[in-house]
Amino acid sequence: MDRLTKFEAMLNEIMTTAAKEKQQMDALKLAGKEKSATCRQLMANRLMYTRMIGLYKHYGLVEE
């Protein structure tokens, strides 16, 4: 697997995981569990994914 293929796989995983975890967070919020440890961990993950995706956008590696 070359470097570009590895990057594309990583980017795809980040985007997929970020979307999946957002859905989980929304479900927890609807259940009134926004202060739970799970929701807080998902929020921390979301911040990390948002930062990574933002950097990729900044360098023109993904479309906005």
N, CA, C and O of each residue as an XYZ file, in Angstrom:
256
protein
N       0.846     -1.170      0.000
C       0.000      0.000      0.000
C       0.899      1.243      0.000
O       1.764      1.395      0.863
N       0.686      2.112     -0.963
C       1.521      3.315     -1.016
C       0.996      4.391     -0.048
O      -0.078      4.245      0.536
N       1.750      5.435      0.101
C       1.461      6.474      1.087
C       0.104      7.146      0.836
O      -0.647      7.382      1.783
N      -0.215      7.452     -0.409
C      -1.484      8.091     -0.735
C      -2.654      7.170     -0.397
O      -3.666      7.627      0.136
N      -2.529      5.913     -0.692
C      -3.589      4.955     -0.389
C      -3.804      4.860      1.120
O      -4.941      4.783      1.585
N      -2.726      4.866      1.868
C      -2.833      4.821      3.334
C      -3.504      6.079      3.860
O      -4.344      6.009      4.757
N      -3.135      7.237      3.304
C      -3.758      8.484      3.724
C      -5.250      8.464      3.431
O      -6.056      8.834      4.285
N      -5.622      8.037      2.235
C      -7.040      7.988      1.860
C      -7.822      7.058      2.794
O      -8.952      7.367      3.173
N      -7.226      5.928      3.164
C      -7.879      4.995      4.084
C      -8.062      5.637      5.458
O      -9.123      5.508      6.068
N      -7.034      6.324      5.941
C      -7.105      6.992      7.234
C      -8.162      8.087      7.212
O      -8.967      8.184      8.138
N      -8.172      8.908      6.175
C      -9.139      9.991      6.054
C     -10.559      9.440      6.018
O     -11.452      9.981      6.670
N     -10.769      8.386      5.273
C     -12.088      7.757      5.196
C     -12.528      7.258      6.566
O     -13.684      7.434      6.950
N     -11.623      6.644      7.298
C     -11.954      6.149      8.629
C     -12.292      7.299      9.578
O     -13.236      7.196     10.361
N     -11.537      8.380      9.514
C     -11.803      9.546     10.370
C     -13.181     10.124     10.061
O     -13.959     10.392     10.977
N     -13.485     10.315      8.797
C     -14.770     10.889      8.407
C     -15.927      9.977      8.821
O     -16.944     10.456      9.321
N     -15.778      8.689      8.619
C     -16.821      7.731      8.978
C     -17.027      7.683     10.480
O     -18.161      7.712     10.957
N     -15.932      7.609     11.227
C     -16.021      7.540     12.684
C     -16.602      8.822     13.248
O     -17.409      8.771     14.176
N     -16.218      9.960     12.716
C     -16.747     11.238     13.192
C     -18.259     11.296     12.996
O     -18.977     11.737     13.893
N     -18.745     10.866     11.859
C     -20.190     10.878     11.590
C     -20.930      9.906     12.507
O     -21.996     10.225     13.033
N     -20.355      8.717     12.693
C     -20.984      7.701     13.545
C     -21.060      8.187     14.995
O     -22.089      8.032     15.654
N     -19.974      8.769     15.483
C     -19.953      9.225     16.865
C     -20.861     10.437     17.066
O     -21.390     10.630     18.161
N     -21.049     11.252     16.036
C     -21.997     12.364     16.146
C     -23.410     11.825     16.329
O     -24.182     12.362     17.123
N     -23.748     10.778     15.608
C     -25.066     10.160     15.765
C     -25.240      9.604     17.175
O     -26.308      9.738     17.771
N     -24.195      8.983     17.705
C     -24.256      8.457     19.065
C     -24.449      9.585     20.069
O     -25.230      9.450     21.012
N     -23.742     10.703     19.874
C     -23.887     11.850     20.767
C     -25.301     12.409     20.708
O     -25.882     12.739     21.741
N     -25.854     12.517     19.511
C     -27.212     13.038     19.361
C     -28.218     12.143     20.091
O     -29.150     12.638     20.725
N     -28.023     10.829     19.998
C     -28.918      9.893     20.690
C     -28.802     10.049     22.206
O     -29.809     10.022     22.913
N     -27.589     10.210     22.700
C     -27.397     10.407     24.141
C     -28.025     11.721     24.600
O     -28.617     11.781     25.677
N     -27.902     12.762     23.799
C     -28.501     14.054     24.159
C     -30.016     13.948     24.217
O     -30.647     14.504     25.115
N     -30.604     13.232     23.257
C     -32.052     13.043     23.267
C     -32.506     12.261     24.498
O     -33.613     12.462     24.996
N     -31.645     11.371     24.984
C     -31.954     10.574     26.168
C     -31.635     11.330     27.463
O     -31.824     10.798     28.557
N     -31.153     12.569     27.335
C     -30.831     13.365     28.507
C     -29.553     12.941     29.211
O     -29.394     13.169     30.410
N     -28.647     12.328     28.471
C     -27.405     11.823     29.056
C     -26.184     12.587     28.557
O     -25.116     12.008     28.357
N     -26.354     13.901     28.357
C     -25.225     14.668     27.829
C     -24.108     14.869     28.832
O     -23.029     15.330     28.457
N     -24.327     14.543     30.086
C     -23.265     14.669     31.094
C     -22.622     13.320     31.426
O     -21.782     13.236     32.322
N     -23.008     12.282     30.718
C     -22.446     10.954     30.986
C     -20.994     10.875     30.511
O     -20.559     11.655     29.665
N     -20.268      9.933     31.064
C     -18.865      9.741     30.672
C     -18.760      9.389     29.194
O     -17.836      9.829     28.510
N     -19.693      8.606     28.709
C     -19.674      8.219     27.296
C     -19.838      9.438     26.400
O     -19.116      9.595     25.415
N     -20.782     10.291     26.740
C     -21.018     11.487     25.934
C     -19.809     12.418     25.989
O     -19.439     13.021     24.982
N     -19.207     12.531     27.146
C     -18.025     13.391     27.270
C     -16.850     12.850     26.455
O     -16.101     13.617     25.849
N     -16.694     11.532     26.444
C     -15.627     10.937     25.640
C     -15.893     11.146     24.154
O     -14.976     11.449     23.391
N     -17.144     10.984     23.746
C     -17.497     11.212     22.351
C     -17.250     12.674     21.967
O     -16.825     12.959     20.847
N     -17.515     13.599     22.895
C     -17.262     15.019     22.623
C     -15.761     15.276     22.446
O     -15.354     16.027     21.560
N     -14.956     14.655     23.287
C     -13.505     14.803     23.161
C     -13.033     14.244     21.818
O     -12.205     14.856     21.143
N     -13.559     13.089     21.438
C     -13.203     12.507     20.143
C     -13.623     13.438     19.010
O     -12.881     13.636     18.049
N     -14.828     14.009     19.135
C     -15.342     14.901     18.100
C     -14.438     16.123     17.934
O     -14.174     16.552     16.811
N     -13.971     16.675     19.032
C     -13.053     17.807     18.954
C     -11.771     17.426     18.221
O     -11.261     18.193     17.404
N     -11.256     16.239     18.519
C     -10.034     15.773     17.865
C     -10.274     15.579     16.361
O      -9.470     16.023     15.543
N     -11.378     14.918     16.001
C     -11.671     14.679     14.586
C     -11.907     15.995     13.852
O     -11.459     16.165     12.718
N     -12.611     16.927     14.496
C     -12.872     18.223     13.878
C     -11.563     18.958     13.597
O     -11.395     19.570     12.543
N     -10.652     18.890     14.543
C      -9.345     19.535     14.358
C      -8.567     18.895     13.207
O      -7.985     19.595     12.377
N      -8.562     17.570     13.164
C      -7.837     16.874     12.092
C      -8.434     17.211     10.726
O      -7.704     17.517      9.784
N      -9.759     17.154     10.622
C     -10.424     17.445      9.351
C     -10.177     18.903      8.960
O      -9.988     19.210      7.783
N     -10.180     19.801      9.952
C      -9.891     21.210      9.688
C      -8.499     21.410      9.114
O      -8.311     22.213      8.200
N      -7.530     20.689      9.641
C      -6.168     20.779      9.102
C      -6.108     20.257      7.670
O      -5.443     20.843      6.815
N      -6.806     19.156      7.415
C      -6.823     18.618      6.049
C      -7.444     19.628      5.091
O      -6.963     19.797      3.970
N      -8.513     20.302      5.526
C      -9.146     21.322      4.684
C      -8.203     22.502      4.467
O      -8.104     23.029      3.359
N      -7.515     22.912      5.525
C      -6.589     24.033      5.428
C      -5.506     23.785      4.374
O      -5.122     24.698      3.644
N      -5.022     22.555      4.304
C      -3.968     22.223      3.351
C      -4.522     21.722      2.006
O      -3.769     21.249      1.154
N      -5.839     21.831      1.832
C      -6.444     21.473      0.554
C      -6.500     19.984      0.285
O      -6.544     19.569     -0.873
N      -6.499     19.178      1.321
C      -6.506     17.734      1.142
C      -7.912     17.144      1.085
O      -8.097     16.004      0.659
N      -8.900     17.927      1.517
C     -10.301     17.523      1.379
C     -11.096     18.741      0.934
O     -10.717     19.878      1.215
N     -12.207     18.494      0.235
C     -13.069     19.584     -0.183
C     -13.900     20.062      0.995
O     -14.222     19.292      1.900
N     -14.237     21.322      0.971
C     -15.029     21.889      2.072
C     -16.490     21.692      1.853
O     -17.300     22.108      2.681
